[in-house]
Amino acid sequence: MNFANSSSSLAGLSDLGKSSPVSPRVSVVMAVYNASEFLREAVESVLNQTYRDFELIVVDDASRDDSLALIEGFTDPRIRIIRHSTNIGAALSRNDALETARGDLIAIMDADDVAAPTRLEKQVAFLDSNLDIGVVGCGVYNSVDTTGAVLCTSFLPTDNETLQRTLMERWCFLHPSITFRKTLYESIGGYRKAFEPAEDHDLLLRMLEHTKASNLNECLMRYRVNPRGLSVLGQAYINELGEIAMRLARRRRGGQPEELETEMARIAALKQKRNELKGLAHAVQHWQDSLYAASRFYGFGCRELCAGRLKSARRCFVQSLRTNVLFVKAWGGIALSLVPFAARRLRFVFRSSMRQLDYQSWLRPVIDVDATLTERK
């Protein structure tokens, strides 16, 4: 494979036990950086899969906590470890794992999420039965907070036509739930670091130019929402990178020159601007990011309130305020969630707000509003 953004070294690869001479069918790839708080649960959810023919490649990207020690404490021979001496980011860490992967199917997993025991079994069976599909994800999943409590259940498009169309407009996958054929990686290359932390959007856009995709219509993942993580606080920034990835994809699919150098320069400028923020400018950016994040949790709360799940709605509104205590609408949401009669009478207000929030581009991932309401009634 010729891919300029790949890491130059795979130093530090080891197996915890003797590898089988027969290659596993699935390679599960997990990039780890300072993830010790949730790492054990994530790894155990992979090791406890009902489908057993897999290897788990864990890339420790120079963690400063005890993540590496935790991984080394497992004795399962299916675990392989890549150790980085310097931090290079999730995109290149996954590329390192992909370079060594022996399976013909690749399953992505994050270090703070939890896979249902049947995730691999369901996805492998689906890909074996649908040879024209190269990527399969999870169309239903639970977003959970740092304690593991469910904030909301999300629904994503499931059919190829809708996924292809939607991905050109906004994000519509749960990245740590996807499983894809390794031949796709070999044909297009891996993750492009320049797009980090929207490297998943760029990767799927390039993959779906060569294959069909699907999301299974069942809950196979618990997705950890960290109110202080970049995937929450950096929504506007992630969306800017996603817009560039989609613009490149539109040019490719339209048979036009990709103009990659121009877009890479634009990405570099975005990153430099964000990294150089100091003092008041940095505080203003953090405030704006926290408002985006508070709005996201508020949107989750609106969905749960409309579905009559007042307890989980209240959790979402509380998370909204923890992210930005001045997000006034969340205070109103909490008050209504404590009065079931009023909540039922005023659900239409939150339904309208929810629909408005769902179609703003910074909401990631996209939720199928109508499916959520139908499922929960």
C-alpha positions as CSV (number, residue, x, y, z in Angstrom):
1,M,0.0,0.0,0.0
2,N,1.2,3.5,-0.9
3,F,-0.2,6.0,1.6
4,A,1.7,9.1,2.6
5,N,-0.1,9.6,5.9
6,S,0.8,6.2,7.3
7,S,3.1,5.9,10.3
8,S,6.6,5.0,9.3
9,S,7.2,2.4,12.0
10,L,5.4,-0.5,13.6
11,A,7.9,-0.8,16.5
12,G,6.5,-2.3,19.6
13,L,4.2,-5.0,18.1
14,S,3.8,-8.0,20.4
15,D,1.4,-10.8,21.1
16,L,0.4,-11.7,24.6
17,G,0.4,-15.3,23.6
18,K,1.5,-17.5,20.8
19,S,-0.4,-16.6,17.6
20,S,-2.3,-19.3,15.8
21,P,-0.7,-20.2,12.5
22,V,-4.2,-19.8,10.9
23,S,-5.1,-16.1,10.4
24,P,-8.2,-15.0,12.3
25,R,-11.2,-14.0,10.3
26,V,-11.7,-10.6,12.0
27,S,-9.1,-8.1,13.2
28,V,-10.6,-5.7,15.8
29,V,-8.6,-2.4,15.8
30,M,-8.5,-0.2,19.0
31,A,-6.5,3.0,19.3
32,V,-5.8,3.9,22.9
33,Y,-4.6,7.1,24.4
34,N,-5.1,7.9,28.2
35,A,-8.2,5.7,28.3
36,S,-7.7,3.7,31.4
37,E,-11.0,4.8,33.0
38,F,-13.1,2.9,30.5
39,L,-10.5,0.7,28.8
40,R,-11.1,-2.5,30.7
41,E,-14.8,-2.6,30.0
42,A,-14.2,-1.9,26.3
43,V,-11.6,-4.7,26.0
44,E,-13.8,-7.2,27.9
45,S,-16.7,-6.4,25.6
46,V,-14.6,-7.5,22.7
47,L,-13.2,-10.6,24.4
48,N,-16.7,-11.7,25.4
49,Q,-18.0,-11.8,21.8
50,T,-20.0,-14.8,20.9
51,Y,-18.0,-14.8,17.6
52,R,-14.6,-16.1,18.6
53,D,-12.5,-16.1,15.4
54,F,-10.8,-12.7,15.9
55,E,-7.7,-10.9,17.0
56,L,-7.7,-7.6,19.0
57,I,-5.0,-5.2,18.0
58,V,-4.5,-2.5,20.6
59,V,-2.4,0.5,19.8
60,D,-1.2,2.3,22.8
61,D,-0.4,5.8,21.5
62,A,2.1,6.8,24.2
63,S,-0.5,7.0,26.9
64,R,0.6,8.9,30.0
65,D,-1.8,7.0,32.3
66,D,-1.8,3.3,33.1
67,S,-3.6,2.2,29.9
68,L,-0.6,0.2,28.6
69,A,-0.2,-1.6,32.0
70,L,-3.9,-2.4,32.0
71,I,-3.8,-4.0,28.5
72,E,-0.6,-5.9,29.4
73,G,-2.5,-7.3,32.3
74,F,-4.8,-9.3,30.0
75,T,-3.6,-12.8,29.2
76,D,-5.9,-13.6,26.2
77,P,-3.7,-14.7,23.3
78,R,-5.9,-13.0,20.8
79,I,-4.7,-9.6,22.0
80,R,-1.8,-8.0,20.1
81,I,-0.2,-4.8,21.3
82,I,1.5,-2.0,19.4
83,R,3.4,0.5,21.5
84,H,4.1,4.0,20.4
85,S,7.0,5.9,22.0
86,T,5.5,9.2,20.9
87,N,1.9,10.3,20.4
88,I,0.8,10.3,16.7
89,G,-3.0,10.5,17.0
90,A,-5.8,8.0,16.4
91,A,-5.8,8.1,12.6
92,L,-2.2,6.9,12.2
93,S,-2.5,4.6,15.2
94,R,-5.4,2.8,13.4
95,N,-3.3,2.7,10.2
96,D,-0.5,1.0,12.1
97,A,-2.9,-1.7,13.3
98,L,-4.4,-2.1,9.8
99,E,-0.9,-2.7,8.4
100,T,-0.5,-5.7,10.7
101,A,-4.1,-6.9,10.6
102,R,-4.4,-10.6,9.5
103,G,-8.2,-10.8,9.2
104,D,-10.0,-10.2,6.0
105,L,-12.6,-8.2,7.9
106,I,-11.7,-5.2,10.1
107,A,-13.8,-4.1,13.0
108,I,-13.3,-0.7,14.5
109,M,-13.6,-0.3,18.3
110,D,-13.0,2.7,20.6
111,A,-11.4,2.4,24.0
112,D,-14.3,3.9,25.9
113,D,-17.3,2.2,24.2
114,V,-18.9,-1.2,24.9
115,A,-19.9,-3.7,22.2
116,A,-22.9,-6.0,22.6
117,P,-21.8,-9.7,22.8
118,T,-23.3,-10.4,19.4
119,R,-21.8,-7.5,17.5
120,L,-19.2,-9.4,15.6
121,E,-21.4,-12.4,15.1
122,K,-24.2,-10.3,13.5
123,Q,-21.9,-8.2,11.3
124,V,-19.8,-11.1,10.0
125,A,-23.0,-13.1,9.2
126,F,-24.4,-10.1,7.4
127,L,-21.3,-9.5,5.3
128,D,-21.1,-13.2,4.4
129,S,-24.7,-13.1,3.2
130,N,-24.3,-9.8,1.3
131,L,-21.2,-9.9,-0.8
132,D,-21.9,-6.6,-2.5
133,I,-21.8,-4.8,0.8
134,G,-18.3,-3.8,2.0
135,V,-19.2,-1.8,5.2
136,V,-21.7,-2.6,7.9
137,G,-22.3,-0.5,11.0
138,C,-24.8,-0.3,13.9
139,G,-28.0,1.5,13.1
140,V,-29.3,1.6,16.7
141,Y,-27.1,2.4,19.7
142,N,-27.3,3.8,23.2
143,S,-25.5,6.9,24.1
144,V,-24.2,6.6,27.7
145,D,-22.6,9.1,30.1
146,T,-19.4,8.5,32.0
147,T,-21.2,6.4,34.6
148,G,-22.7,4.1,31.9
149,A,-26.3,5.5,32.4
150,V,-28.2,5.7,29.1
151,L,-28.8,9.2,27.9
152,C,-30.7,8.3,24.8
153,T,-31.2,5.7,22.1
154,S,-30.2,6.8,18.6
155,F,-31.3,5.6,15.2
156,L,-29.3,5.9,12.0
157,P,-30.2,5.2,8.3
158,T,-29.8,1.6,7.4
159,D,-30.0,1.1,3.6
160,N,-27.2,1.8,1.2
161,E,-29.1,4.4,-0.9
162,T,-29.9,6.6,2.1
163,L,-26.4,6.2,3.6
164,Q,-24.8,7.1,0.4
165,R,-26.9,10.2,0.0
166,T,-26.8,11.3,3.6
167,L,-23.0,10.9,4.0
168,M,-22.6,13.5,1.3
169,E,-24.6,15.9,3.4
170,R,-23.7,15.0,7.0
171,W,-22.3,12.3,9.2
172,C,-24.6,9.2,9.5
173,F,-22.5,6.3,11.0
174,L,-21.3,5.3,14.4
175,H,-17.6,4.9,13.6
176,P,-16.6,2.5,16.4
177,S,-19.4,0.2,15.3
178,I,-18.3,-0.3,11.7
179,T,-16.8,-3.6,10.2
180,F,-15.4,-3.5,6.7
181,R,-13.6,-5.7,4.2
182,K,-9.8,-5.3,4.4
183,T,-9.7,-5.1,0.6
184,L,-11.3,-1.7,0.8
185,Y,-8.5,-0.4,3.0
186,E,-5.9,-1.9,0.6
187,S,-7.6,-0.2,-2.4
188,I,-8.1,3.3,-1.0
189,G,-5.5,3.6,1.8
190,G,-6.3,4.2,5.4
191,Y,-7.2,7.1,7.5
192,R,-5.9,10.6,6.5
193,K,-4.4,12.3,9.5
194,A,-5.1,15.8,8.1
195,F,-8.8,15.2,8.7
196,E,-8.4,14.2,12.3
197,P,-10.8,14.3,14.3
198,A,-13.1,13.9,11.3
199,E,-11.0,11.2,9.7
200,D,-13.8,8.7,9.9
201,H,-16.0,10.9,7.7
202,D,-13.3,11.2,5.1
203,L,-12.6,7.4,5.2
204,L,-16.2,6.4,4.8
205,L,-16.7,8.8,1.9
206,R,-13.8,7.2,0.1
207,M,-14.9,3.7,0.9
208,L,-18.4,4.2,-0.3
209,E,-17.2,5.3,-3.7
210,H,-16.2,1.6,-4.2
211,T,-18.8,-0.4,-2.3
212,K,-22.3,-0.5,-0.7
213,A,-22.9,0.0,3.0
214,S,-25.5,-0.9,5.6
215,N,-26.3,-0.2,9.2
216,L,-27.9,-3.2,11.1
217,N,-31.3,-2.2,12.6
218,E,-30.5,-3.4,16.1
219,C,-28.7,-2.1,19.1
220,L,-25.1,-3.4,19.1
221,M,-23.2,-0.6,20.8
222,R,-23.1,1.6,23.9
223,Y,-21.4,4.9,22.8
224,R,-19.7,6.8,25.6
225,V,-20.4,10.6,25.4
226,N,-17.7,12.4,27.3
227,P,-18.9,16.0,27.9
228,R,-15.3,17.2,28.0
229,G,-14.0,15.2,25.0
230,L,-13.2,16.7,21.6
231,S,-16.0,14.8,19.9
232,V,-18.4,16.9,22.0
233,L,-16.6,20.2,22.6
234,G,-15.1,20.3,19.1
235,Q,-18.3,19.9,17.1
236,A,-18.0,23.1,15.0
237,Y,-14.4,22.3,14.2
238,I,-15.2,18.7,13.3
239,N,-17.9,19.9,11.0
240,E,-15.6,22.2,9.2
241,L,-13.3,19.3,8.5
242,G,-16.3,17.2,7.4
243,E,-17.4,19.9,5.0
244,I,-14.0,19.8,3.3
245,A,-14.2,15.9,3.1
246,M,-17.6,16.1,1.5
247,R,-16.5,18.8,-0.9
248,L,-13.6,16.6,-2.1
249,A,-16.0,13.7,-2.4
250,R,-18.4,15.7,-4.5
251,R,-15.6,16.6,-6.9
252,R,-14.4,13.0,-7.1
253,R,-17.8,11.7,-7.8
254,G,-18.5,14.4,-10.3
255,G,-15.4,13.5,-12.3
256,Q,-13.7,16.8,-11.4
257,P,-10.2,17.5,-10.2
258,E,-10.1,16.9,-6.4
259,E,-7.9,20.0,-5.7
260,L,-6.5,18.2,-2.8
261,E,-3.6,20.6,-2.2
262,T,-5.9,23.6,-1.9
263,E,-8.1,21.8,0.6
264,M,-5.1,20.5,2.6
265,A,-3.9,24.1,2.9
266,R,-7.4,25.1,4.1
267,I,-7.3,22.3,6.7
268,A,-3.8,23.4,7.8
269,A,-5.0,26.9,8.3
270,L,-8.0,25.8,10.4
271,K,-5.8,23.7,12.6
272,Q,-3.2,26.4,13.0
273,K,-5.9,29.0,13.9
274,R,-7.4,26.7,16.5
275,N,-4.0,25.8,18.0
276,E,-2.8,29.4,18.2
277,L,-5.8,30.6,20.2
278,K,-4.6,32.2,23.4
279,G,-6.0,34.2,26.3
280,L,-9.4,35.8,25.6
281,A,-9.7,34.3,22.1
282,H,-9.2,30.8,23.5
283,A,-11.8,31.4,26.2
284,V,-14.3,32.7,23.7
285,Q,-13.7,29.6,21.5
286,H,-14.1,27.3,24.5
287,W,-17.3,29.1,25.4
288,Q,-18.7,28.6,21.9
289,D,-17.7,25.0,21.9
290,S,-19.5,24.5,25.3
291,L,-22.6,26.0,23.9
292,Y,-22.6,23.6,20.9
293,A,-22.1,20.7,23.4
294,A,-24.8,21.9,25.7
295,S,-27.2,22.1,22.7
296,R,-26.3,18.6,21.8
297,F,-27.2,17.2,25.2
298,Y,-30.3,19.4,25.3
299,G,-31.3,17.8,22.0
300,F,-30.9,14.3,23.5
301,G,-33.1,15.4,26.4
302,C,-35.8,16.7,24.0
303,R,-35.9,13.3,22.4
304,E,-36.2,11.5,25.6
305,L,-38.8,13.9,27.0
306,C,-41.0,13.4,23.8
307,A,-40.7,9.7,24.2
308,G,-41.9,9.9,27.8
309,R,-38.6,8.7,29.3
310,L,-38.4,11.5,31.9
311,K,-35.5,10.0,33.9
312,S,-33.1,9.8,31.0
313,A,-34.3,13.2,29.7
314,R,-33.3,14.7,33.0
315,R,-29.9,13.1,32.8
316,C,-29.4,14.7,29.4
317,F,-30.5,18.2,30.6
318,V,-28.1,17.8,33.6
319,Q,-25.3,17.0,31.2
320,S,-26.2,20.0,29.2
321,L,-25.8,22.2,32.2
322,R,-22.6,20.5,33.3
323,T,-21.2,21.5,29.9
324,N,-22.5,25.1,30.0
325,V,-24.4,26.1,33.1
326,L,-25.9,29.1,31.4
327,F,-27.7,27.1,28.8
328,V,-31.1,28.3,30.1
329,K,-33.4,26.0,28.1
330,A,-31.9,22.9,29.9
331,W,-33.1,24.4,33.3
332,G,-36.6,24.4,31.9
333,G,-36.2,20.9,30.6
334,I,-35.1,19.7,34.1
335,A,-38.1,21.4,35.7
336,L,-40.6,19.8,33.2
337,S,-39.0,16.4,33.6
338,L,-39.9,16.6,37.3
339,V,-43.6,17.2,36.6
340,P,-44.9,14.3,34.4
341,F,-48.3,15.9,33.8
342,A,-46.8,19.1,32.5
343,A,-44.2,17.2,30.5
344,R,-46.9,15.3,28.7
345,R,-48.9,18.4,28.0
346,L,-45.9,20.4,26.7
347,R,-44.1,17.7,24.7
348,F,-45.0,19.4,21.4
349,V,-42.7,22.3,22.4
350,F,-39.8,20.0,22.8
351,R,-40.7,18.0,19.7
352,S,-40.4,21.3,17.7
353,S,-37.1,22.1,19.3
354,M,-35.8,18.6,18.8
355,R,-36.6,18.7,15.1
356,Q,-34.8,22.0,14.7
357,L,-31.7,20.7,16.5
358,D,-31.6,17.5,14.5
359,Y,-31.0,19.2,11.2
360,Q,-28.2,21.5,12.3
361,S,-25.0,20.3,10.9
362,W,-23.0,20.3,14.1
363,L,-25.2,17.5,15.6
364,R,-23.1,14.4,15.3
365,P,-24.2,11.7,14.8
366,V,-27.4,12.4,12.9
367,I,-30.5,10.9,14.5
368,D,-33.6,9.8,12.7
369,V,-36.2,11.8,14.7
370,D,-39.3,10.1,13.5
371,A,-37.9,6.6,14.1
372,T,-36.9,7.6,17.6
373,L,-40.4,8.8,18.4
374,T,-42.1,5.8,16.9
375,E,-39.9,3.3,18.7
376,R,-40.3,4.9,22.1
377,K,-44.1,5.5,22.1
